[in-house]
Amino acid sequence: MYKPHPLVNHEDEVENASDRNMQRGNVHALQMFLLTTFLLLFLAGSVFHPKPFALKSKELPHDDTKYDCNITLVESIPIGLNYTPNSPKFMSTIEAWQQLLDLSKTSLDIGSFYWTMRGEDVGINESSAKPGEEIFQRMLDNGKDIGSKIKIRIAQSSPSSVSPNMDTKLLSSFGAAEVVTLDFPKYFGSGILHTKLWIVDGKHFYLGSANMDWRALTQIKEMGVLGQNCPQLTTDLAKIFKAYWYLGSNPNARVPNSWPYEYKTIYNSEQPMLLNVNGAFIMQAYASSSPPPLSADGRTHDLDAILNTINAALKFVHIAVMDYYPLTMFESRIKYWSAIDNALRTAAVERGVAVKMLISWWKHSDKSMDNYLRSLQDLTMSHRHVDIQIRHFIVPADQNQERIPYARVNHNKYMVTDRVAYIGTSNWSGDYFETTAGVGLVLKDTLPAMSDSIRKDLEGVFDRDWNSTYAHILI
């Protein structure tokens, strides 16, 4: 039999116990209320804001899958530019674009700077314009083939007096393509869409230096890459075009502070895609883009792709670009821009990496560029192990070719090292990486001294050009 403690009132004890039980119940109810409220807020955020916060590349999912991809280098060799018989030779840009049109079954997306695919676009009657005109006609005929019509979308830079983009107006008016224009000064104060990119059926692509210009097929030296039956890499490149299309198709669109989930990538310099290239060798690959505000989460900036490639070189860096300036050239005030210049100097001086630069020279070249190039080359005399060599590549022109405006130039934009091949769409000055849209493709050998790879092919192209009669020592 229970007996209460003589100093404790039993009724008070029962009431206190009841109060304590009520307090515990209230605390439990409050905890459940807070938990329920948090879950409701979380679910509401998931419904109304399905885009997750930005993830650092190290936090992105890892992918060790090896994806099949057929890749080949693609070149335009200007009429009259001839190499020795046994020199490396690859598919022409004409063939590559024709193949992509042949492969197109449902869709063709093109990111472009400008369009002059017909001789009349530049005011001349020129037989070498025929390949460009034939490709343009195939696209124009897409408006007539209702039964087999493919969806062509074109994102282009704003027309100018030099390039009024009459071709895309025709394509649009004939129902052959949807066309949007990006006004870069509206987004960044200056800049252009300088990309040259084809995406076909989410499986095939072209990326390189060739503009949508008949001269890029027969009168200008170009370098690019053709990817066929390569859905994983093509889909990743398509995300870059997707950003262009979003900005161009909505007149009120603004560059977001953080791009939505569907624009982001898991493939970058820290985690490249693994490609089984041509069924013969494994390479690491990723696509880069510029300027940084157009790069969604996970995407390596184009400048960083170039710097990473230079910084990882062990033996040599070979560069072929039209223009090279450690400046921003197209802003109201010129600024010194030393990112790439410093990386090259560091590689040569600190690591003994041999640097060769093949820079274009034509009637529109700025003579001041040579001053910056000489300052690089002069480092060769500073220490015995420093080796920086620079040459001009000059495309010859006869009297008839001289009359073709903005032609007869080496328009390449690539770099090859002992480990990596980089093919891009940008000239090498600050504006192209800060306010101008471009893309790059990085392909890295997975084994040392691979004798058969895209990188080795590109090294052969550079050696061919460097040792040709068209390369002239910078003096």
Stockholm file with secondary structure:
# STOCKHOLM 1.0

chainA/1-475         MYKPHPLVNHEDEVENASDRNMQRGNVHALQMFLLTTFLLLFLAGSVFHPKPFALKSKELPHDDTKYDCNITLVESIPIGLNYTPNSPKFMSTIEAWQQLLDLSKTSLDIGSFYWTMRGEDVGINESSAKPGEEIFQRMLDNGKDIGSKIKIRIAQSSPSSVSPNMDTKLLSSFGAAEVVTLDFPKYFGSGILHTKLWIVDGKHFYLGSANMDWRALTQIKEMGVLGQNCPQLTTDLAKIFKAYWYLGSNPNARVPNSWPYEYKTIYNSEQPMLLNVNGAFIMQAYASSSPPPLSADGRTHDLDAILNTINAALKFVHIAVMDYYPLTMFESRIKYWSAIDNALRTAAVERGVAVKMLISWWKHSDKSMDNYLRSLQDLTMSHRHVDIQIRHFIVPADQNQERIPYARVNHNKYMVTDRVAYIGTSNWSGDYFETTAGVGLVLKDTLPAMSDSIRKDLEGVFDRDWNSTYAHILI
#=GR chainA/1-475 SS CCCCCTTSCHHHHHHHHHHHHHHHHHHHHHHHHHHHHHHHHHHHHHHHCCSCCCCCGGGSCCCCCEEEEEEEEEEECCTTCCCCTTSCCCEEHHHHHHHHHHHCSSEEEEEESCEECSGGGGTCCCGGGHHHHHHHHHHHHTTTCSTTCCEEEEEEECCCSSCCCHHHHHHHHTTSCEEEEECHHHHHSSCCBCCCEEEETTTEEEEESCCEETHHHHTSBEEEEEEESCHHHHHHHHHHHHHHHHHHHCTTCCCCSSCCGGGCCSCSSSSCEEEEETTTEEEEEEEEEESGGGCCTTCEEHHHHHHHHHHHCSSEEEEEESCBCSEECSSSSCEECCHHHHHHHHHHHHHCCEEEEEEECCTTCCTTHHHHHHHHHGGGGTSTTCCEEEEEECCCCCHHHHTSTTCSCBCCEEEEESSEEEEESCCBSTHHHHTSBEEEEEEEESSTTCSSSHHHHHHHHHHHHHTSTTEEECC
#=GC SS_cons         CCCCCTTSCHHHHHHHHHHHHHHHHHHHHHHHHHHHHHHHHHHHHHHHCCSCCCCCGGGSCCCCCEEEEEEEEEEECCTTCCCCTTSCCCEEHHHHHHHHHHHCSSEEEEEESCEECSGGGGTCCCGGGHHHHHHHHHHHHTTTCSTTCCEEEEEEECCCSSCCCHHHHHHHHTTSCEEEEECHHHHHSSCCBCCCEEEETTTEEEEESCCEETHHHHTSBEEEEEEESCHHHHHHHHHHHHHHHHHHHCTTCCCCSSCCGGGCCSCSSSSCEEEEETTTEEEEEEEEEESGGGCCTTCEEHHHHHHHHHHHCSSEEEEEESCBCSEECSSSSCEECCHHHHHHHHHHHHHCCEEEEEEECCTTCCTTHHHHHHHHHGGGGTSTTCCEEEEEECCCCCHHHHTSTTCSCBCCEEEEESSEEEEESCCBSTHHHHTSBEEEEEEEESSTTCSSSHHHHHHHHHHHHHTSTTEEECC
//
